[in-house]
Amino acid sequence: MRILVVQESDWLERNPHQQHHLFDRLSARGHDVRVIDYPIDWRKDDPDGLMNPRRVYRGVHKVREDAGVDVIRPAHIKAPLLDYLSIPFSHGREIRRQIKEFKPDIIVGFGLINSFIASIEARRRGIPFVYYLIDVLYTLIPERAFRGLGRMLMRKTIQRSDLVLTINRKLDQLALELGAGRTEVIDAGIDLAEFDPDLDGSRIRDRYGVGDDDILLFFMGFLYNFSGLRELAAAMAERREEYPNVKLMVVGDGDAYDDLKSIRDENNLDSLILTGRQPYNDIPEFLAASDICILPAHIDEEIMQDIVPIKLYEYLAMAKPVIATRLPGIYMEFGEGNGIHYIERPEETLEVAVELADRLREEGQIGRRFVESNDWETITDRFEVILQELLENDN
């Protein structure tokens, strides 16, 4: 198959998401994959100048060295708001160019504006279009005034799609509410060989001064302001005498990083370990070093209501108990007794962590068993079959 993928995030720099795992594996299986992406962090990483020129990156791989995905980055204006306004023109032109030159058998959309355009172009030319939802995209728009428009674009794209895929049941429910015709749920996956519970994490614990008797909490990913980490760090500073052996390791960067650094420095909080962003290949060793993994996001945050972050599957695959706020999407996916221990507020993490400390292995094995069917190769098999059947039915 020749597959054209469109998204409005950075394929090259962002840590691997569902699409990277799936399309790297499809590429390694011999399918021809091209991606149209967008440097979403340009304001921080590359703010100088007026324009980002069109760029092409050949043979990119994120999780499989035998993969070779071509990434096309259309030009865009580097100015707030104008960057959004340039997407319909530059991405629209690129989508039409790739349809003409690449002649895709199928188009898969992960974005908002460019997926809306791609769905129109696909219908005009009789190309099957699949909309793949891994987030509630319009809630991620920083400018709240544009979220209503974003929801409208997402709804129109869903209604125009031949198939809507979602990463969990809560998103599937949302897609149906927004008018999807046909939907399928393809869960997040894990490389069970790479995320091995028997991996030794002692080197990481030694490097960062974590003792054998310490309870090491672990968070990885982009540090959103709603992640709950600032509240947890503040509670650790305030209650350090009550929880002297609890430490928190945060792997990643983002909006809340500077605040976390300030909390650490102003309170001389050695138990808060900020590693910054780490190579994805090193993540299993960092996970192996931890005792309990956490997702203490604000329970009322709109962005978090319908999603199930892929990292939860990776946490559980490493046989680590997980403490998470009782978010609707997560609770619908995992329920009770499957490795997730629910809290209502980030500060409650400390108390639950101490309660779990005496049964870490037992609780971790429960989670591992729950996700063992989510091996990436099995997930990719299903995704490949769905795309092939869609093509056959279209013909």
C-alpha positions in Angstrom: 0.0 0.0 0.0 1.0 3.6 -0.6 -0.2 5.5 2.5 -0.2 9.3 2.9 -0.4 10.5 6.5 -1.2 14.0 7.5 -0.8 15.5 11.0 -0.2 18.9 12.7 2.5 17.8 15.1 6.3 17.3 14.7 7.0 13.8 13.4 10.7 14.2 13.9 11.1 15.7 17.4 8.1 14.6 19.4 8.4 11.3 21.3 6.9 8.3 19.6 3.1 8.2 19.5 0.6 5.7 18.1 1.3 6.8 14.5 5.0 6.4 14.8 4.8 2.8 16.1 2.2 1.8 13.5 3.7 3.4 10.4 7.3 2.5 11.2 6.2 -1.1 11.3 4.1 -0.8 8.2 7.1 0.7 6.4 9.3 -2.2 7.7 6.7 -4.6 6.2 7.2 -3.0 2.8 4.4 -0.4 2.6 5.3 3.0 1.2 4.6 5.7 3.8 4.7 9.5 3.4 3.9 11.9 6.2 3.0 15.6 5.9 3.8 17.2 9.3 4.1 20.5 11.0 6.8 21.9 13.4 4.4 22.6 16.2 7.1 23.9 18.6 8.6 26.4 16.1 7.9 29.3 18.5 10.3 27.8 21.0 12.7 25.9 18.8 13.0 28.1 15.7 11.4 31.6 16.2 13.7 33.6 13.9 12.8 34.7 10.4 9.4 35.1 8.6 9.0 31.8 6.9 9.8 28.1 7.4 10.7 26.8 3.9 9.4 23.5 2.6 11.6 20.6 3.7 11.7 16.9 2.9 13.2 14.3 5.1 13.9 10.9 3.5 14.0 7.5 5.2 13.0 8.6 8.7 12.6 6.0 11.5 11.4 6.6 15.1 11.1 3.2 16.6 12.3 0.7 14.0 15.7 1.0 12.4 14.5 -1.0 9.4 11.8 1.6 8.7 12.0 4.4 6.1 9.2 7.0 6.3 9.5 10.1 4.1 8.4 13.2 6.0 7.3 16.4 4.0 7.1 19.6 6.0 5.3 22.3 4.0 6.3 26.0 4.3 4.5 28.1 6.9 4.5 31.7 8.1 6.3 32.1 11.4 3.9 34.5 13.2 1.2 33.9 15.8 -2.2 33.2 14.2 -0.7 33.6 10.7 0.9 30.2 11.2 -2.6 28.7 11.5 -3.9 30.7 8.5 -1.0 29.5 6.3 -1.8 25.8 6.9 -4.8 25.6 4.6 -2.7 27.1 1.8 0.6 25.3 2.2 -0.7 22.0 3.5 -3.6 22.0 1.0 -1.1 22.5 -1.9 1.2 19.8 -0.5 -1.7 17.3 -0.1 -2.8 17.9 -3.7 0.9 17.5 -4.8 1.3 14.2 -3.0 -2.0 12.9 -4.4 -0.7 13.7 -7.9 2.9 12.5 -7.5 2.7 9.8 -4.8 -0.8 8.5 -5.8 -1.7 7.2 -2.4 -4.0 4.2 -2.1 -5.3 5.5 1.2 -5.0 8.7 3.3 -4.8 8.7 7.1 -5.4 11.9 9.1 -4.3 12.7 12.6 -4.5 16.5 12.4 -7.3 19.1 12.5 -7.0 21.6 9.7 -4.9 19.5 7.3 -7.1 16.4 7.9 -10.2 18.5 7.1 -8.5 19.4 3.8 -7.3 15.9 3.1 -10.8 14.5 3.7 -12.1 16.8 1.0 -9.4 16.0 -1.5 -9.7 12.3 -0.8 -13.4 12.3 -1.5 -13.0 14.3 -4.7 -10.6 11.7 -6.0 -12.2 8.6 -4.7 -9.4 7.8 -2.2 -10.4 6.1 1.1 -9.9 8.5 4.0 -9.3 7.3 7.6 -9.5 9.7 10.5 -7.4 8.4 13.5 -8.2 10.1 16.8 -5.6 9.8 19.6 -6.6 13.1 21.2 -9.6 15.4 21.3 -7.8 17.7 19.0 -9.8 20.9 19.4 -9.1 21.0 23.1 -5.4 21.2 22.4 -5.7 24.6 20.6 -3.9 27.1 22.9 -6.2 30.0 21.8 -9.6 29.1 23.4 -11.4 31.4 21.0 -10.6 29.0 18.2 -11.7 25.8 19.9 -15.3 26.1 18.7 -14.0 26.3 15.1 -11.7 23.3 15.8 -14.6 21.2 17.0 -16.6 22.1 13.9 -13.6 21.0 11.6 -13.2 17.8 13.6 -16.9 17.0 13.3 -16.9 17.7 9.6 -13.9 15.5 9.0 -15.3 12.7 11.1 -18.6 12.8 9.1 -16.7 12.8 5.8 -14.4 9.8 6.7 -14.8 6.3 5.4 -13.6 5.1 8.8 -12.8 6.7 12.1 -10.2 4.9 14.2 -9.8 5.7 17.9 -7.2 4.7 20.5 -9.8 4.0 23.3 -13.5 3.5 23.9 -14.1 7.0 25.3 -12.8 8.5 22.1 -14.9 6.1 20.1 -18.0 7.2 22.0 -17.1 10.9 21.2 -16.6 10.0 17.5 -20.1 8.5 17.3 -21.6 11.5 19.0 -20.0 13.7 16.4 -21.5 11.8 13.6 -19.1 9.0 12.6 -20.5 6.4 10.3 -18.1 3.5 10.9 -15.7 3.3 13.8 -13.1 0.9 15.2 -11.0 1.0 18.3 -7.3 0.1 18.0 -5.7 0.1 21.5 -2.3 1.6 22.2 0.5 -1.0 21.9 3.7 -1.9 23.7 7.0 -3.5 22.6 6.8 -6.2 25.2 10.4 -7.3 24.5 11.7 -3.8 25.0 9.6 -3.0 28.0 10.8 -6.0 30.0 9.9 -6.1 33.7 13.2 -7.9 34.4 15.3 -5.0 33.1 17.8 -3.8 35.8 17.3 -0.1 36.7 20.0 0.0 39.4 22.3 2.1 37.3 19.7 4.9 37.0 19.0 4.8 40.7 22.7 5.1 41.5 23.2 7.9 39.0 20.4 10.0 40.6 21.1 9.1 44.2 18.0 7.0 44.8 18.5 4.5 47.7 17.2 1.0 48.0 14.8 2.1 50.7 13.4 5.0 48.7 10.1 4.8 47.0 10.7 6.3 43.5 7.7 7.8 41.8 8.1 8.3 38.0 6.5 10.5 35.4 7.5 10.9 31.8 6.3 13.0 28.9 5.5 16.6 28.1 5.0 18.7 31.3 1.7 20.4 30.8 0.6 22.9 33.4 -2.4 20.6 34.1 -0.2 17.5 34.7 -0.5 17.9 38.5 3.2 17.7 39.0 3.5 21.2 40.5 0.9 20.4 43.1 2.6 17.1 43.9 6.0 18.7 44.1 4.7 21.4 46.5 3.1 18.7 48.7 6.4 16.9 48.8 8.2 20.0 50.0 5.5 20.7 52.6 5.3 17.2 53.9 8.9 16.0 53.6 9.1 14.9 57.2 6.0 12.8 56.8 7.2 11.1 53.6 11.1 11.2 53.9 11.7 8.2 51.6 9.4 9.3 48.7 11.2 10.7 45.7 9.8 11.8 42.3 11.7 11.5 39.0 10.3 13.6 36.1 11.6 12.7 32.6 10.6 15.3 30.0 10.2 19.0 29.5 7.5 21.4 28.8 5.4 24.2 30.2 5.7 23.3 33.8 9.4 22.6 33.9 10.5 26.0 35.1 7.9 26.0 37.9 9.1 22.5 39.0 12.7 23.7 39.0 11.8 26.7 41.1 9.9 24.5 43.6 13.0 22.2 43.8 15.5 25.0 44.2 13.5 27.2 46.6 12.8 24.3 48.9 16.1 22.5 48.6 14.0 19.5 47.5 16.5 16.9 46.6 13.8 14.3 46.4 12.5 16.0 43.2 14.7 14.7 40.3 14.3 16.6 36.9 16.2 14.7 34.2 14.9 16.7 31.2 14.1 15.0 28.0 15.8 11.6 27.5 16.2 9.4 24.4 13.3 7.1 23.8 15.5 4.1 23.7 16.6 4.8 27.3 13.1 5.0 28.7 12.7 1.3 29.6 15.8 1.6 31.9 14.4 4.7 33.6 11.1 2.9 34.1 12.9 -0.1 35.5 14.5 2.2 38.1 11.1 3.3 39.4 8.8 1.8 41.9 5.5 3.4 41.0 4.5 5.4 37.9 2.1 8.3 38.1 -0.4 10.4 36.1 -1.8 12.9 38.5 -3.4 15.3 36.0 -6.1 17.7 37.0 -9.3 15.7 37.0 -11.4 18.6 35.5 -9.0 19.4 32.7 -10.9 19.2 29.4 -8.0 17.9 27.4 -7.7 14.8 29.6 -11.3 13.7 29.7 -11.4 11.3 26.7 -7.8 10.2 26.3 -5.7 7.3 27.5 -2.0 8.2 27.2 0.1 5.5 25.6 2.6 5.8 28.5 0.1 4.1 30.8 0.5 0.9 28.7 4.3 1.2 28.9 4.1 1.7 32.7 2.0 -1.4 33.1 4.1 -3.4 30.7 7.1 -2.8 33.0 5.0 -4.3 35.9 4.8 -0.9 37.7 1.8 0.0 39.7 0.2 3.2 38.4 -1.4 6.0 40.4 -3.6 8.2 38.3 -6.5 10.6 38.7 -9.9 9.1 38.0 -10.2 10.5 34.5 -13.2 9.2 32.4 -11.2 7.8 29.5 -8.7 6.0 31.7 -11.4 4.5 34.0 -13.5 3.3 31.1 -10.4 1.6 29.6 -8.9 0.0 32.7 -11.7 -0.1 35.3 -10.8 -1.4 38.8 -8.2 -4.0 39.7 -6.1 -3.9 36.6 -3.0 -2.1 37.9 -4.3 1.5 38.1 -4.9 3.0 41.6 -7.1 6.1 41.4 -6.9 9.4 43.2 -9.0 12.6 43.0 -6.2 15.2 43.6 -2.4 15.1 42.8 -1.5 15.5 46.4 -3.1 12.2 47.3 -0.3 10.4 45.3 2.0 10.4 48.4 -0.4 8.6 50.7 -1.3 6.0 48.1 2.3 5.4 47.2 3.2 4.6 50.8 0.2 2.2 50.9 1.4 0.4 47.8 5.1 0.1 48.9 4.7 -3.3 50.6 3.1 -5.0 47.5 4.8 -3.4 44.5 5.6 -6.7 42.8 2.1 -8.2 43.2 0.4 -5.0 42.0 2.8 -4.7 39.1 2.2 -8.2 37.8 -1.6 -7.5 37.7 -1.0 -4.6 35.4 1.5 -6.5 33.2 -1.1 -9.3 32.7 -3.7 -6.8 31.7 -1.6 -5.3 28.8 0.1 -8.4 27.5 -2.2 -8.7 24.5 -1.2 -5.2 23.4 2.0 -6.1 21.7 2.8 -3.7 18.9 3.1 -6.4 16.3 -0.4 -7.7 17.1 -1.8 -4.1 17.0 0.0 -3.5 13.7 -1.4 -6.7 12.2 -4.9 -5.5 13.0 -4.3 -2.0 11.6 -2.9 -3.5 8.4 -5.9 -5.8 7.9 -8.3 -2.9 8.5 -6.6 -0.7 5.9 -6.4 -3.6 3.3 -10.1 -4.5 3.8 -11.1 -0.8 3.4 -9.2 -0.7 0.1 -10.7 -4.0 -1.1 -14.2 -2.8 -0.3 -13.6 0.5 -2.0 -12.5 -1.3 -5.2 
